[in-house]
Amino acid sequence: MKPSHGVIILCVLATVTLICESAHQKLNSVSSVPKHSLLLLHWFANQIDFDQYGRVTLTFNPNTDFGSHPYANYEGLLYPSPTGYQYYTVGNLNLSFPVHVRNPPAREYDGRNQVRIIFSAERRNNRIRSVFLTQHERYPSSSYDPNHTFEISTILLRDIRRFSWDTLVRLQSPASTPTSYRGNDSVCSTCLMFTCFILFLIVAIIIISLLANAK
């Protein structure tokens, strides 16, 4: 028995979803976090709560507090947020942030207010689904740089919370290379996103063809 057209389309769409959701490299350890992003990420890790089931919830209002606001994902930087969820962005430094985040202790930890954290949260209860670390492209562009966008694992958020910010600074090896500057990672991320785009085009062509044949 041959599978129906609908089943085939659903299978292809599921494959596209999996590829697109993995289009960004995932950071899992403190040493993999770019130094200029570390202090902002440490601050964020201390603005969330973990329950006994490992679910993550915000402790602030993502629509107003700390300059946080909804992110529309106009550039298609991330996969569309599921129904009931909204992307938000935070990190535009202002007086509501701690002094050490606004004025880092060393130049290599200064993100020059270009670093941002994007997170997907459920609208009704602020439960977080995913967290991404990114940065603006070079001035005067206000878009986020897909080659410097990384998904943050729950494990990393937990680990960062265990330490004070100055301890984290000492833990990072001076010889370690920030993940955001590894050319292969950037190329890999770009290739995956391009593959995702091509697969979407293929699905669209298949659907149009099926609709045309059904007439």
N, C-alpha and C positions, 0 to 999 in steps of 0.2 A: 504493500500500500504506500503510495507516494505521499510525502508530507504536503500539507496545504500551503498555498502561497503565504497565508498569514503567519503560519508557524516559522517558515523560512525567514520572513521579515523580522519577526520577534527575535530569532536567534542571532541574526546579523546585528540588530540594534543592541542586543545584550553584549555582544562582542565589542561593538564600538564603545559602549559605556565603560566596559572594563579597561579598554585601552586608554580612553580619555582621562579616566580617573587616576591612572598611573602615569600620566604625562609629565608630572613634576617629580623630581627627585625627592625622596623622603629623608629628613634628617632625624637620626635616632640617638645621637650621642652629643655630649657637650662639646667635645673636640671638633665636631663637624660643623658647628655653628660659626658663621663668619663673625669675626671679632667686632666689627662695627654694628652688628645686630644683637649681640649677646645681652647687653644691659636692658634693651627694650623687651626682649623676649623673657628675660628674668622677671621684669616688672609684670608682664602679662601673666606669666605662670603663677604669680601670687595674687592675681585678681580673679581666679577661678577656684571652684570647689570640686572635689571628687567624692562621689558617694561610694557605698560598699560594693556596688556593682561595676565600678569603674567609669560611670557616666560623669561627664564634665558639664558644669553649669557656671555661667557668668555670675559675678557678684556685683556688677554695675549695670546701669542702663545703657545699652548699646546705641541708643538713639540720641543721647545727650552727653553722658559723662565722659570726661577726658577728651572731648572733641570727637568721640566715636560717632559714626554715622553710617547709614546704609550704603552699600557698594553695589552699583547696578551691573557690573561685569560687562560693560559696553564693548570692551576690547575682545571679549571671548577668552579672557585669560584663564578662566576656570570653567569646569563643567557646570551647566545650569543647576542651581540649587533646587532640591526636591520641593514639592508642594508643602507649604507650611513652614518652610525655612527661608531665611534671608541672609545674604552676605552683608557683612559690616567691615569697615576698615577703621583702624585706630593707630596712632603713632605720630600724628602731627604735634610736635612737642610744644607744650605750653606750661604755665605755672602750676597746673594740677599734677604734673609729673614730678617725681623726686629729683632733687638737685643732681645726683650722680647720673641720672638718665639724661638730663638736659645738658649737663657739663661733665662729660666723662673724665676719669682721672688720667687718661693717656690718649694720644691722638688716634691710635689704631682702633679705639673703641668708639670713636666719634663717627656716627653715620651721617652727619651734616643734615639732619632732619629729612633724609631721603628714605629711610627705612620705614616700612609699614607692616602691620599685621592684619591679615584678612581672615575672618572666621565666619563659618556658617552656623547660625543659631536658630533654634526653633522659636517662632514668634510668640507662642503662648507661654513658654516657661524659661526661655533663654538657655535651653540645653544645647550645648555645642556639638556639632557633627564633625567638623573638620577645621583645622587651623593651618594657615599658610604664612610664610615669611617672604616678603618681597621688597622691592625698592623702586623708586621712580627712575625712569630713563633719564638720560642727560638733559639738563636744562637747554631749551625752554619747554621741553615736552612734559606733560603732566601724567602721561600714561605709565603704567607699571611695566617693568622689564620682565618678559617671560623667561629669559635666560638666567635671571636671578630670582626666580620664584621657587620656593621649596615647601613641601608639605612637612608639617611638624607632627611627629608621632606623640601619642599620649604618654609613652614611656619617657620621652625626652622632657615633656612638661613636668612629669612627676619628679624626674631626677633634678631638674633645675630648681624646683621648689625646696629641695633638701638643703641647699646651700645659701649662704648670704652672697650678695653680689660681689663683694671683694674676694671671697673665697673662690668663686667661679673664675674670676680674673686670674688668680694664681694657678688654678687647675689647668687652664688652657696652655698647652705646650707652646713655647715661642717658635719651635721649629715646625709646628703643624701648619698645613696650607689650608686656608679657608675654603670650604666647599664651593662657595660662590665664584671662586676664581679658577676652578678646574675646567679647562676647555672642553674635555670630553663629556663632562656632565651637561654642560650647556648645549653641546651638539646633540647629545642623546635626547634631552628634553625637547629641543626644536624638532628633531626627527619624529618623535612620538606624536607631537601636536600636528605635524604635517600629515602623518599617517591617519590620525583621527579625522582630519579634514577630508582626506581622500575617501575614507570609508563612508563618511556622511554623504559625499557626492554619489558614491556607488549605490547606497541605499535609496537615495532620491531617484536615481535613474531606474532602479528596479521597480519602485512604487509607481512611477509614471508609466513605465512599460506595462505593468500589470493592469493599471487602470485603463490604458488604451486598448488592451486586448479584451478587457471585460465588456467594452462597449459593443 
